[in-house]
Amino acid sequence: MKIRHVVIASAALAIAPAAFAQETVQSTADCASLQAQYDQVASAATAEQLSQAKAARDEGEKLCSEGKAAEGAAKLKEAISQISAPSQQPSS
């Protein structure tokens, strides 16, 4: 019975670093793709939308570079939604 536990624990320890590395690579890719998506959407945004979204984009980029990919991705998504939203200008 103890040998079985040792084998299971050893297998878990062997697999964990590989799974963590894959998650880190995926998170980095998410940050990069969201930054590219922001840049693409920003090209068609108004100056007002860009000024509102810039702080969230900058914070998202900073969090991603610090290894906090989930938080960074959330901020980048927030920035994208701010510049994707229709402008709040009154209609004539």
mmCIF file as gemmi writes it, N, C-alpha and C atoms, coordinates in Angstrom:
data_model
loop_
_atom_site.group_PDB
_atom_site.id
_atom_site.type_symbol
_atom_site.label_atom_id
_atom_site.label_alt_id
_atom_site.label_comp_id
_atom_site.label_asym_id
_atom_site.label_entity_id
_atom_site.label_seq_id
_atom_site.pdbx_PDB_ins_code
_atom_site.Cartn_x
_atom_site.Cartn_y
_atom_site.Cartn_z
_atom_site.occupancy
_atom_site.B_iso_or_equiv
_atom_site.pdbx_formal_charge
_atom_site.auth_seq_id
_atom_site.auth_asym_id
_atom_site.pdbx_PDB_model_num
ATOM 1 N N . MET Axp A 1 ? 0.817 -1.182 0 1 0 ? 1 A 1
ATOM 2 C CA . MET Axp A 1 ? 0 0 0 1 0 ? 1 A 1
ATOM 3 C C . MET Axp A 1 ? 0.868 1.255 0 1 0 ? 1 A 1
ATOM 4 N N . LYS Axp A 2 ? 1.943 1.274 0.789 1 0 ? 2 A 1
ATOM 5 C CA . LYS Axp A 2 ? 2.81 2.445 0.844 1 0 ? 2 A 1
ATOM 6 C C . LYS Axp A 2 ? 3.537 2.658 -0.481 1 0 ? 2 A 1
ATOM 7 N N . ILE Axp A 3 ? 3.889 1.594 -1.147 1 0 ? 3 A 1
ATOM 8 C CA . ILE Axp A 3 ? 4.584 1.719 -2.434 1 0 ? 3 A 1
ATOM 9 C C . ILE Axp A 3 ? 3.672 2.397 -3.443 1 0 ? 3 A 1
ATOM 10 N N . ARG Axp A 4 ? 2.413 2.056 -3.422 1 0 ? 4 A 1
ATOM 11 C CA . ARG Axp A 4 ? 1.452 2.671 -4.34 1 0 ? 4 A 1
ATOM 12 C C . ARG Axp A 4 ? 1.391 4.179 -4.107 1 0 ? 4 A 1
ATOM 13 N N . HIS Axp A 5 ? 1.368 4.604 -2.864 1 0 ? 5 A 1
ATOM 14 C CA . HIS Axp A 5 ? 1.317 6.03 -2.547 1 0 ? 5 A 1
ATOM 15 C C . HIS Axp A 5 ? 2.58 6.735 -3.016 1 0 ? 5 A 1
ATOM 16 N N . VAL Axp A 6 ? 3.725 6.081 -2.838 1 0 ? 6 A 1
ATOM 17 C CA . VAL Axp A 6 ? 4.994 6.664 -3.276 1 0 ? 6 A 1
ATOM 18 C C . VAL Axp A 6 ? 5 6.819 -4.792 1 0 ? 6 A 1
ATOM 19 N N . VAL Axp A 7 ? 4.515 5.828 -5.5 1 0 ? 7 A 1
ATOM 20 C CA . VAL Axp A 7 ? 4.477 5.878 -6.962 1 0 ? 7 A 1
ATOM 21 C C . VAL Axp A 7 ? 3.54 6.998 -7.423 1 0 ? 7 A 1
ATOM 22 N N . ILE Axp A 8 ? 2.389 7.112 -6.803 1 0 ? 8 A 1
ATOM 23 C CA . ILE Axp A 8 ? 1.431 8.162 -7.182 1 0 ? 8 A 1
ATOM 24 C C . ILE Axp A 8 ? 2.008 9.541 -6.884 1 0 ? 8 A 1
ATOM 25 N N . ALA Axp A 9 ? 2.613 9.704 -5.721 1 0 ? 9 A 1
ATOM 26 C CA . ALA Axp A 9 ? 3.207 10.989 -5.365 1 0 ? 9 A 1
ATOM 27 C C . ALA Axp A 9 ? 4.353 11.341 -6.307 1 0 ? 9 A 1
ATOM 28 N N . SER Axp A 10 ? 5.161 10.362 -6.665 1 0 ? 10 A 1
ATOM 29 C CA . SER Axp A 10 ? 6.278 10.608 -7.584 1 0 ? 10 A 1
ATOM 30 C C . SER Axp A 10 ? 5.768 11.03 -8.953 1 0 ? 10 A 1
ATOM 31 N N . ALA Axp A 11 ? 4.732 10.375 -9.42 1 0 ? 11 A 1
ATOM 32 C CA . ALA Axp A 11 ? 4.159 10.721 -10.719 1 0 ? 11 A 1
ATOM 33 C C . ALA Axp A 11 ? 3.599 12.149 -10.702 1 0 ? 11 A 1
ATOM 34 N N . ALA Axp A 12 ? 2.94 12.498 -9.61 1 0 ? 12 A 1
ATOM 35 C CA . ALA Axp A 12 ? 2.379 13.851 -9.5 1 0 ? 12 A 1
ATOM 36 C C . ALA Axp A 12 ? 3.487 14.896 -9.497 1 0 ? 12 A 1
ATOM 37 N N . LEU Axp A 13 ? 4.562 14.625 -8.799 1 0 ? 13 A 1
ATOM 38 C CA . LEU Axp A 13 ? 5.682 15.563 -8.766 1 0 ? 13 A 1
ATOM 39 C C . LEU Axp A 13 ? 6.376 15.675 -10.117 1 0 ? 13 A 1
ATOM 40 N N . ALA Axp A 14 ? 6.389 14.609 -10.861 1 0 ? 14 A 1
ATOM 41 C CA . ALA Axp A 14 ? 7.027 14.629 -12.177 1 0 ? 14 A 1
ATOM 42 C C . ALA Axp A 14 ? 6.191 15.4 -13.189 1 0 ? 14 A 1
ATOM 43 N N . ILE Axp A 15 ? 4.894 15.322 -13.068 1 0 ? 15 A 1
ATOM 44 C CA . ILE Axp A 15 ? 3.992 15.948 -14.037 1 0 ? 15 A 1
ATOM 45 C C . ILE Axp A 15 ? 3.741 17.424 -13.711 1 0 ? 15 A 1
ATOM 46 N N . ALA Axp A 16 ? 3.727 17.799 -12.454 1 0 ? 16 A 1
ATOM 47 C CA . ALA Axp A 16 ? 3.369 19.158 -12.044 1 0 ? 16 A 1
ATOM 48 C C . ALA Axp A 16 ? 4.205 20.249 -12.721 1 0 ? 16 A 1
ATOM 49 N N . PRO Axp A 17 ? 5.54 20.158 -12.772 1 0 ? 17 A 1
ATOM 50 C CA . PRO Axp A 17 ? 6.297 21.232 -13.428 1 0 ? 17 A 1
ATOM 51 C C . PRO Axp A 17 ? 5.948 21.401 -14.906 1 0 ? 17 A 1
ATOM 52 N N . ALA Axp A 18 ? 5.708 20.307 -15.592 1 0 ? 18 A 1
ATOM 53 C CA . ALA Axp A 18 ? 5.346 20.396 -17.007 1 0 ? 18 A 1
ATOM 54 C C . ALA Axp A 18 ? 3.997 21.082 -17.181 1 0 ? 18 A 1
ATOM 55 N N . ALA Axp A 19 ? 3.056 20.761 -16.323 1 0 ? 19 A 1
ATOM 56 C CA . ALA Axp A 19 ? 1.74 21.389 -16.404 1 0 ? 19 A 1
ATOM 57 C C . ALA Axp A 19 ? 1.839 22.873 -16.087 1 0 ? 19 A 1
ATOM 58 N N . PHE Axp A 20 ? 2.634 23.225 -15.089 1 0 ? 20 A 1
ATOM 59 C CA . PHE Axp A 20 ? 2.811 24.628 -14.729 1 0 ? 20 A 1
ATOM 60 C C . PHE Axp A 20 ? 3.474 25.396 -15.865 1 0 ? 20 A 1
ATOM 61 N N . ALA Axp A 21 ? 4.48 24.813 -16.482 1 0 ? 21 A 1
ATOM 62 C CA . ALA Axp A 21 ? 5.173 25.471 -17.593 1 0 ? 21 A 1
ATOM 63 C C . ALA Axp A 21 ? 4.221 25.711 -18.756 1 0 ? 21 A 1
ATOM 64 N N . GLN Axp A 22 ? 3.383 24.741 -19.053 1 0 ? 22 A 1
ATOM 65 C CA . GLN Axp A 22 ? 2.423 24.89 -20.149 1 0 ? 22 A 1
ATOM 66 C C . GLN Axp A 22 ? 1.434 26.007 -19.825 1 0 ? 22 A 1
ATOM 67 N N . GLU Axp A 23 ? 0.993 26.085 -18.573 1 0 ? 23 A 1
ATOM 68 C CA . GLU Axp A 23 ? 0.054 27.129 -18.175 1 0 ? 23 A 1
ATOM 69 C C . GLU Axp A 23 ? 0.701 28.505 -18.303 1 0 ? 23 A 1
ATOM 70 N N . THR Axp A 24 ? 1.956 28.623 -17.925 1 0 ? 24 A 1
ATOM 71 C CA . THR Axp A 24 ? 2.667 29.889 -18.012 1 0 ? 24 A 1
ATOM 72 C C . THR Axp A 24 ? 2.812 30.324 -19.465 1 0 ? 24 A 1
ATOM 73 N N . VAL Axp A 25 ? 3.167 29.404 -20.335 1 0 ? 25 A 1
ATOM 74 C CA . VAL Axp A 25 ? 3.3 29.72 -21.758 1 0 ? 25 A 1
ATOM 75 C C . VAL Axp A 25 ? 1.957 30.161 -22.321 1 0 ? 25 A 1
ATOM 76 N N . GLN Axp A 26 ? 0.885 29.461 -21.958 1 0 ? 26 A 1
ATOM 77 C CA . GLN Axp A 26 ? -0.448 29.81 -22.447 1 0 ? 26 A 1
ATOM 78 C C . GLN Axp A 26 ? -0.848 31.197 -21.954 1 0 ? 26 A 1
ATOM 79 N N . SER Axp A 27 ? -0.58 31.496 -20.688 1 0 ? 27 A 1
ATOM 80 C CA . SER Axp A 27 ? -0.935 32.802 -20.135 1 0 ? 27 A 1
ATOM 81 C C . SER Axp A 27 ? -0.178 33.918 -20.827 1 0 ? 27 A 1
ATOM 82 N N . THR Axp A 28 ? 1.1 33.7 -21.104 1 0 ? 28 A 1
ATOM 83 C CA . THR Axp A 28 ? 1.901 34.693 -21.81 1 0 ? 28 A 1
ATOM 84 C C . THR Axp A 28 ? 1.342 34.924 -23.208 1 0 ? 28 A 1
ATOM 85 N N . ALA Axp A 29 ? 0.933 33.851 -23.863 1 0 ? 29 A 1
ATOM 86 C CA . ALA Axp A 29 ? 0.348 33.973 -25.191 1 0 ? 29 A 1
ATOM 87 C C . ALA Axp A 29 ? -0.969 34.74 -25.129 1 0 ? 29 A 1
ATOM 88 N N . ASP Axp A 30 ? -1.761 34.504 -24.091 1 0 ? 30 A 1
ATOM 89 C CA . ASP Axp A 30 ? -3.022 35.236 -23.926 1 0 ? 30 A 1
ATOM 90 C C . ASP Axp A 30 ? -2.76 36.725 -23.785 1 0 ? 30 A 1
ATOM 91 N N . CYS Axp A 31 ? -1.776 37.087 -22.963 1 0 ? 31 A 1
ATOM 92 C CA . CYS Axp A 31 ? -1.433 38.498 -22.785 1 0 ? 31 A 1
ATOM 93 C C . CYS Axp A 31 ? -1.015 39.121 -24.118 1 0 ? 31 A 1
ATOM 94 N N . ALA Axp A 32 ? -0.161 38.425 -24.845 1 0 ? 32 A 1
ATOM 95 C CA . ALA Axp A 32 ? 0.323 38.952 -26.12 1 0 ? 32 A 1
ATOM 96 C C . ALA Axp A 32 ? -0.819 39.103 -27.123 1 0 ? 32 A 1
ATOM 97 N N . SER Axp A 33 ? -1.697 38.118 -27.191 1 0 ? 33 A 1
ATOM 98 C CA . SER Axp A 33 ? -2.797 38.202 -28.15 1 0 ? 33 A 1
ATOM 99 C C . SER Axp A 33 ? -3.789 39.295 -27.758 1 0 ? 33 A 1
ATOM 100 N N . LEU Axp A 34 ? -4.013 39.473 -26.458 1 0 ? 34 A 1
ATOM 101 C CA . LEU Axp A 34 ? -4.912 40.546 -26.022 1 0 ? 34 A 1
ATOM 102 C C . LEU Axp A 34 ? -4.305 41.922 -26.278 1 0 ? 34 A 1
ATOM 103 N N . GLN Axp A 35 ? -2.997 42.059 -26.117 1 0 ? 35 A 1
ATOM 104 C CA . GLN Axp A 35 ? -2.342 43.328 -26.416 1 0 ? 35 A 1
ATOM 105 C C . GLN Axp A 35 ? -2.443 43.635 -27.906 1 0 ? 35 A 1
ATOM 106 N N . ALA Axp A 36 ? -2.269 42.624 -28.738 1 0 ? 36 A 1
ATOM 107 C CA . ALA Axp A 36 ? -2.402 42.812 -30.182 1 0 ? 36 A 1
ATOM 108 C C . ALA Axp A 36 ? -3.843 43.168 -30.55 1 0 ? 36 A 1
ATOM 109 N N . GLN Axp A 37 ? -4.797 42.508 -29.895 1 0 ? 37 A 1
ATOM 110 C CA . GLN Axp A 37 ? -6.207 42.799 -30.148 1 0 ? 37 A 1
ATOM 111 C C . GLN Axp A 37 ? -6.524 44.243 -29.742 1 0 ? 37 A 1
ATOM 112 N N . TYR Axp A 38 ? -6.002 44.684 -28.609 1 0 ? 38 A 1
ATOM 113 C CA . TYR Axp A 38 ? -6.201 46.068 -28.171 1 0 ? 38 A 1
ATOM 114 C C . TYR Axp A 38 ? -5.663 47.026 -29.231 1 0 ? 38 A 1
ATOM 115 N N . ASP Axp A 39 ? -4.444 46.768 -29.702 1 0 ? 39 A 1
ATOM 116 C CA . ASP Axp A 39 ? -3.833 47.651 -30.697 1 0 ? 39 A 1
ATOM 117 C C . ASP Axp A 39 ? -4.674 47.727 -31.964 1 0 ? 39 A 1
ATOM 118 N N . GLN Axp A 40 ? -5.245 46.598 -32.363 1 0 ? 40 A 1
ATOM 119 C CA . GLN Axp A 40 ? -6.068 46.563 -33.569 1 0 ? 40 A 1
ATOM 120 C C . GLN Axp A 40 ? -7.35 47.38 -33.366 1 0 ? 40 A 1
ATOM 121 N N . VAL Axp A 41 ? -8.016 47.188 -32.234 1 0 ? 41 A 1
ATOM 122 C CA . VAL Axp A 41 ? -9.266 47.899 -31.964 1 0 ? 41 A 1
ATOM 123 C C . VAL Axp A 41 ? -8.991 49.387 -31.731 1 0 ? 41 A 1
ATOM 124 N N . ALA Axp A 42 ? -7.838 49.694 -31.146 1 0 ? 42 A 1
ATOM 125 C CA . ALA Axp A 42 ? -7.493 51.084 -30.838 1 0 ? 42 A 1
ATOM 126 C C . ALA Axp A 42 ? -7.326 51.92 -32.101 1 0 ? 42 A 1
ATOM 127 N N . SER Axp A 43 ? -6.956 51.295 -33.191 1 0 ? 43 A 1
ATOM 128 C CA . SER Axp A 43 ? -6.752 52.046 -34.428 1 0 ? 43 A 1
ATOM 129 C C . SER Axp A 43 ? -8.046 52.683 -34.938 1 0 ? 43 A 1
ATOM 130 N N . ALA Axp A 44 ? -9.193 52.15 -34.537 1 0 ? 44 A 1
ATOM 131 C CA . ALA Axp A 44 ? -10.473 52.697 -34.978 1 0 ? 44 A 1
ATOM 132 C C . ALA Axp A 44 ? -11.216 53.43 -33.861 1 0 ? 44 A 1
ATOM 133 N N . ALA Axp A 45 ? -10.588 53.572 -32.694 1 0 ? 45 A 1
ATOM 134 C CA . ALA Axp A 45 ? -11.253 54.193 -31.552 1 0 ? 45 A 1
ATOM 135 C C . ALA Axp A 45 ? -11.092 55.71 -31.576 1 0 ? 45 A 1
ATOM 136 N N . THR Axp A 46 ? -11.986 56.372 -30.876 1 0 ? 46 A 1
ATOM 137 C CA . THR Axp A 46 ? -11.895 57.827 -30.753 1 0 ? 46 A 1
ATOM 138 C C . THR Axp A 46 ? -10.85 58.177 -29.69 1 0 ? 46 A 1
ATOM 139 N N . ALA Axp A 47 ? -10.431 59.427 -29.702 1 0 ? 47 A 1
ATOM 140 C CA . ALA Axp A 47 ? -9.451 59.897 -28.718 1 0 ? 47 A 1
ATOM 141 C C . ALA Axp A 47 ? -10.012 59.774 -27.298 1 0 ? 47 A 1
ATOM 142 N N . GLU Axp A 48 ? -11.297 60.032 -27.139 1 0 ? 48 A 1
ATOM 143 C CA . GLU Axp A 48 ? -11.938 59.921 -25.824 1 0 ? 48 A 1
ATOM 144 C C . GLU Axp A 48 ? -11.909 58.476 -25.329 1 0 ? 48 A 1
ATOM 145 N N . GLN Axp A 49 ? -12.238 57.542 -26.206 1 0 ? 49 A 1
ATOM 146 C CA . GLN Axp A 49 ? -12.213 56.123 -25.828 1 0 ? 49 A 1
ATOM 147 C C . GLN Axp A 49 ? -10.796 55.689 -25.461 1 0 ? 49 A 1
ATOM 148 N N . LEU Axp A 50 ? -9.82 56.142 -26.228 1 0 ? 50 A 1
ATOM 149 C CA . LEU Axp A 50 ? -8.432 55.767 -25.953 1 0 ? 50 A 1
ATOM 150 C C . LEU Axp A 50 ? -7.958 56.317 -24.62 1 0 ? 50 A 1
ATOM 151 N N . SER Axp A 51 ? -8.337 57.539 -24.302 1 0 ? 51 A 1
ATOM 152 C CA . SER Axp A 51 ? -7.888 58.122 -23.035 1 0 ? 51 A 1
ATOM 153 C C . SER Axp A 51 ? -8.483 57.368 -21.851 1 0 ? 51 A 1
ATOM 154 N N . GLN Axp A 52 ? -9.713 56.889 -21.989 1 0 ? 52 A 1
ATOM 155 C CA . GLN Axp A 52 ? -10.345 56.12 -20.922 1 0 ? 52 A 1
ATOM 156 C C . GLN Axp A 52 ? -9.714 54.738 -20.774 1 0 ? 52 A 1
ATOM 157 N N . ALA Axp A 53 ? -9.31 54.137 -21.863 1 0 ? 53 A 1
ATOM 158 C CA . ALA Axp A 53 ? -8.823 52.756 -21.847 1 0 ? 53 A 1
ATOM 159 C C . ALA Axp A 53 ? -7.322 52.652 -21.598 1 0 ? 53 A 1
ATOM 160 N N . LYS Axp A 54 ? -6.595 53.73 -21.778 1 0 ? 54 A 1
ATOM 161 C CA . LYS Axp A 54 ? -5.134 53.673 -21.686 1 0 ? 54 A 1
ATOM 162 C C . LYS Axp A 54 ? -4.644 53.191 -20.324 1 0 ? 54 A 1
ATOM 163 N N . ALA Axp A 55 ? -5.242 53.659 -19.251 1 0 ? 55 A 1
ATOM 164 C CA . ALA Axp A 55 ? -4.807 53.262 -17.911 1 0 ? 55 A 1
ATOM 165 C C . ALA Axp A 55 ? -4.994 51.758 -17.696 1 0 ? 55 A 1
ATOM 166 N N . ALA Axp A 56 ? -6.13 51.227 -18.119 1 0 ? 56 A 1
ATOM 167 C CA . ALA Axp A 56 ? -6.383 49.79 -17.966 1 0 ? 56 A 1
ATOM 168 C C . ALA Axp A 56 ? -5.418 48.973 -18.824 1 0 ? 56 A 1
ATOM 169 N N . ARG Axp A 57 ? -5.13 49.452 -20.028 1 0 ? 57 A 1
ATOM 170 C CA . ARG Axp A 57 ? -4.199 48.741 -20.907 1 0 ? 57 A 1
ATOM 171 C C . ARG Axp A 57 ? -2.797 48.737 -20.309 1 0 ? 57 A 1
ATOM 172 N N . ASP Axp A 58 ? -2.359 49.889 -19.812 1 0 ? 58 A 1
ATOM 173 C CA . ASP Axp A 58 ? -1.029 49.985 -19.212 1 0 ? 58 A 1
ATOM 174 C C . ASP Axp A 58 ? -0.905 49.091 -17.98 1 0 ? 58 A 1
ATOM 175 N N . GLU Axp A 59 ? -1.949 49.073 -17.151 1 0 ? 59 A 1
ATOM 176 C CA . GLU Axp A 59 ? -1.925 48.222 -15.967 1 0 ? 59 A 1
ATOM 177 C C . GLU Axp A 59 ? -1.922 46.744 -16.355 1 0 ? 59 A 1
ATOM 178 N N . GLY Axp A 60 ? -2.707 46.395 -17.374 1 0 ? 60 A 1
ATOM 179 C CA . GLY Axp A 60 ? -2.731 45.017 -17.847 1 0 ? 60 A 1
ATOM 180 C C . GLY Axp A 60 ? -1.376 44.573 -18.366 1 0 ? 60 A 1
ATOM 181 N N . GLU Axp A 61 ? -0.722 45.436 -19.124 1 0 ? 61 A 1
ATOM 182 C CA . GLU Axp A 61 ? 0.611 45.119 -19.644 1 0 ? 61 A 1
ATOM 183 C C . GLU Axp A 61 ? 1.61 44.933 -18.5 1 0 ? 61 A 1
ATOM 184 N N . LYS Axp A 62 ? 1.514 45.801 -17.493 1 0 ? 62 A 1
ATOM 185 C CA . LYS Axp A 62 ? 2.419 45.714 -16.337 1 0 ? 62 A 1
ATOM 186 C C . LYS Axp A 62 ? 2.199 44.397 -15.588 1 0 ? 62 A 1
ATOM 187 N N . LEU Axp A 63 ? 0.941 44.05 -15.347 1 0 ? 63 A 1
ATOM 188 C CA . LEU Axp A 63 ? 0.636 42.809 -14.629 1 0 ? 63 A 1
ATOM 189 C C . LEU Axp A 63 ? 1.129 41.591 -15.412 1 0 ? 63 A 1
ATOM 190 N N . CYS Axp A 64 ? 0.943 41.608 -16.713 1 0 ? 64 A 1
ATOM 191 C CA . CYS Axp A 64 ? 1.422 40.496 -17.543 1 0 ? 64 A 1
ATOM 192 C C . CYS Axp A 64 ? 2.935 40.363 -17.45 1 0 ? 64 A 1
ATOM 193 N N . SER Axp A 65 ? 3.643 41.476 -17.478 1 0 ? 65 A 1
ATOM 194 C CA . SER Axp A 65 ? 5.104 41.433 -17.424 1 0 ? 65 A 1
ATOM 195 C C . SER Axp A 65 ? 5.604 40.986 -16.05 1 0 ? 65 A 1
ATOM 196 N N . GLU Axp A 66 ? 4.785 41.163 -15.016 1 0 ? 66 A 1
ATOM 197 C CA . GLU Axp A 66 ? 5.142 40.721 -13.669 1 0 ? 66 A 1
ATOM 198 C C . GLU Axp A 66 ? 4.789 39.253 -13.433 1 0 ? 66 A 1
ATOM 199 N N . GLY Axp A 67 ? 4.232 38.594 -14.433 1 0 ? 67 A 1
ATOM 200 C CA . GLY Axp A 67 ? 3.861 37.185 -14.293 1 0 ? 67 A 1
ATOM 201 C C . GLY Axp A 67 ? 2.459 36.971 -13.758 1 0 ? 67 A 1
ATOM 202 N N . LYS Axp A 68 ? 1.691 38.021 -13.613 1 0 ? 68 A 1
ATOM 203 C CA . LYS Axp A 68 ? 0.31 37.93 -13.135 1 0 ? 68 A 1
ATOM 204 C C . LYS Axp A 68 ? -0.612 37.952 -14.344 1 0 ? 68 A 1
ATOM 205 N N . ALA Axp A 69 ? -0.547 36.878 -15.123 1 0 ? 69 A 1
ATOM 206 C CA . ALA Axp A 69 ? -1.218 36.838 -16.417 1 0 ? 69 A 1
ATOM 207 C C . ALA Axp A 69 ? -2.736 36.918 -16.314 1 0 ? 69 A 1
ATOM 208 N N . ALA Axp A 70 ? -3.325 36.254 -15.34 1 0 ? 70 A 1
ATOM 209 C CA . ALA Axp A 70 ? -4.788 36.269 -15.238 1 0 ? 70 A 1
ATOM 210 C C . ALA Axp A 70 ? -5.296 37.678 -14.959 1 0 ? 70 A 1
ATOM 211 N N . GLU Axp A 71 ? -4.629 38.369 -14.03 1 0 ? 71 A 1
ATOM 212 C CA . GLU Axp A 71 ? -5.035 39.727 -13.703 1 0 ? 71 A 1
ATOM 213 C C . GLU Axp A 71 ? -4.755 40.663 -14.873 1 0 ? 71 A 1
ATOM 214 N N . GLY Axp A 72 ? -3.616 40.473 -15.523 1 0 ? 72 A 1
ATOM 215 C CA . GLY Axp A 72 ? -3.263 41.298 -16.672 1 0 ? 72 A 1
ATOM 216 C C . GLY Axp A 72 ? -4.241 41.112 -17.82 1 0 ? 72 A 1
ATOM 217 N N . ALA Axp A 73 ? -4.615 39.862 -18.075 1 0 ? 73 A 1
ATOM 218 C CA . ALA Axp A 73 ? -5.575 39.579 -19.148 1 0 ? 73 A 1
ATOM 219 C C . ALA Axp A 73 ? -6.92 40.223 -18.845 1 0 ? 73 A 1
ATOM 220 N N . ALA Axp A 74 ? -7.329 40.192 -17.579 1 0 ? 74 A 1
ATOM 221 C CA . ALA Axp A 74 ? -8.603 40.818 -17.205 1 0 ? 74 A 1
ATOM 222 C C . ALA Axp A 74 ? -8.568 42.32 -17.465 1 0 ? 74 A 1
ATOM 223 N N . LYS Axp A 75 ? -7.454 42.973 -17.124 1 0 ? 75 A 1
ATOM 224 C CA . LYS Axp A 75 ? -7.323 44.413 -17.37 1 0 ? 75 A 1
ATOM 225 C C . LYS Axp A 75 ? -7.299 44.714 -18.868 1 0 ? 75 A 1
ATOM 226 N N . LEU Axp A 76 ? -6.612 43.873 -19.632 1 0 ? 76 A 1
ATOM 227 C CA . LEU Axp A 76 ? -6.573 44.084 -21.088 1 0 ? 76 A 1
ATOM 228 C C . LEU Axp A 76 ? -7.962 43.912 -21.696 1 0 ? 76 A 1
ATOM 229 N N . LYS Axp A 77 ? -8.721 42.941 -21.213 1 0 ? 77 A 1
ATOM 230 C CA . LYS Axp A 77 ? -10.092 42.745 -21.703 1 0 ? 77 A 1
ATOM 231 C C . LYS Axp A 77 ? -10.954 43.953 -21.346 1 0 ? 77 A 1
ATOM 232 N N . GLU Axp A 78 ? -10.732 44.498 -20.148 1 0 ? 78 A 1
ATOM 233 C CA . GLU Axp A 78 ? -11.46 45.7 -19.728 1 0 ? 78 A 1
ATOM 234 C C . GLU Axp A 78 ? -11.148 46.869 -20.668 1 0 ? 78 A 1
ATOM 235 N N . ALA Axp A 79 ? -9.879 47.031 -20.993 1 0 ? 79 A 1
ATOM 236 C CA . ALA Axp A 79 ? -9.475 48.113 -21.895 1 0 ? 79 A 1
ATOM 237 C C . ALA Axp A 79 ? -10.078 47.926 -23.28 1 0 ? 79 A 1
ATOM 238 N N . ILE Axp A 80 ? -10.087 46.707 -23.769 1 0 ? 80 A 1
ATOM 239 C CA . ILE Axp A 80 ? -10.669 46.417 -25.088 1 0 ? 80 A 1
ATOM 240 C C . ILE Axp A 80 ? -12.156 46.736 -25.083 1 0 ? 80 A 1
ATOM 241 N N . SER Axp A 81 ? -12.855 46.368 -24.012 1 0 ? 81 A 1
ATOM 242 C CA . SER Axp A 81 ? -14.296 46.646 -23.974 1 0 ? 81 A 1
ATOM 243 C C . SER Axp A 81 ? -14.564 48.147 -23.892 1 0 ? 81 A 1
ATOM 244 N N . GLN Axp A 82 ? -13.66 48.895 -23.24 1 0 ? 82 A 1
ATOM 245 C CA . GLN Axp A 82 ? -13.849 50.34 -23.157 1 0 ? 82 A 1
ATOM 246 C C . GLN Axp A 82 ? -13.713 51.002 -24.529 1 0 ? 82 A 1
ATOM 247 N N . ILE Axp A 83 ? -12.793 50.529 -25.343 1 0 ? 83 A 1
ATOM 248 C CA . ILE Axp A 83 ? -12.635 51.164 -26.654 1 0 ? 83 A 1
ATOM 249 C C . ILE Axp A 83 ? -13.54 50.547 -27.706 1 0 ? 83 A 1
ATOM 250 N N . SER Axp A 84 ? -14.135 49.405 -27.396 1 0 ? 84 A 1
ATOM 251 C CA . SER Axp A 84 ? -15.061 48.779 -28.338 1 0 ? 84 A 1
ATOM 252 C C . SER Axp A 84 ? -16.477 49.304 -28.165 1 0 ? 84 A 1
ATOM 253 N N . ALA Axp A 85 ? -16.748 49.905 -27.013 1 0 ? 85 A 1
ATOM 254 C CA . ALA Axp A 85 ? -18.087 50.414 -26.72 1 0 ? 85 A 1
ATOM 255 C C . ALA Axp A 85 ? -18.388 51.59 -27.649 1 0 ? 85 A 1
ATOM 256 N N . PRO Axp A 86 ? -19.655 51.738 -28.055 1 0 ? 86 A 1
ATOM 257 C CA . PRO Axp A 86 ? -20.018 52.874 -28.895 1 0 ? 86 A 1
ATOM 258 C C . PRO Axp A 86 ? -19.739 54.191 -28.178 1 0 ? 86 A 1
ATOM 259 N N . SER Axp A 87 ? -19.391 55.19 -28.928 1 0 ? 87 A 1
ATOM 260 C CA . SER Axp A 87 ? -19.1 56.512 -28.369 1 0 ? 87 A 1
ATOM 261 C C . SER Axp A 87 ? -20.344 57.093 -27.729 1 0 ? 87 A 1
ATOM 262 N N . GLN Axp A 88 ? -20.151 57.861 -26.651 1 0 ? 88 A 1
ATOM 263 C CA . GLN Axp A 88 ? -21.253 58.442 -25.895 1 0 ? 88 A 1
ATOM 264 C C . GLN Axp A 88 ? -21.62 59.838 -26.399 1 0 ? 88 A 1
ATOM 265 N N . GLN Axp A 89 ? -21.398 60.131 -27.665 1 0 ? 89 A 1
ATOM 266 C CA . GLN Axp A 89 ? -21.683 61.449 -28.222 1 0 ? 89 A 1
ATOM 267 C C . GLN Axp A 89 ? -23.173 61.573 -28.522 1 0 ? 89 A 1
ATOM 268 N N . PRO Axp A 90 ? -23.772 62.752 -28.267 1 0 ? 90 A 1
ATOM 269 C CA . PRO Axp A 90 ? -25.197 62.934 -28.574 1 0 ? 90 A 1
ATOM 270 C C . PRO Axp A 90 ? -25.418 62.946 -30.085 1 0 ? 90 A 1
ATOM 271 N N . SER Axp A 91 ? -26.529 62.387 -30.5 1 0 ? 91 A 1
ATOM 272 C CA . SER Axp A 91 ? -26.813 62.364 -31.928 1 0 ? 91 A 1
ATOM 273 C C . SER Axp A 91 ? -27.427 63.68 -32.375 1 0 ? 91 A 1
ATOM 274 N N . SER Axp A 92 ? -27.181 64.061 -33.611 1 0 ? 92 A 1
ATOM 275 C CA . SER Axp A 92 ? -27.669 65.359 -34.12 1 0 ? 92 A 1
ATOM 276 C C . SER Axp A 92 ? -29.037 65.218 -34.712 1 0 ? 92 A 1
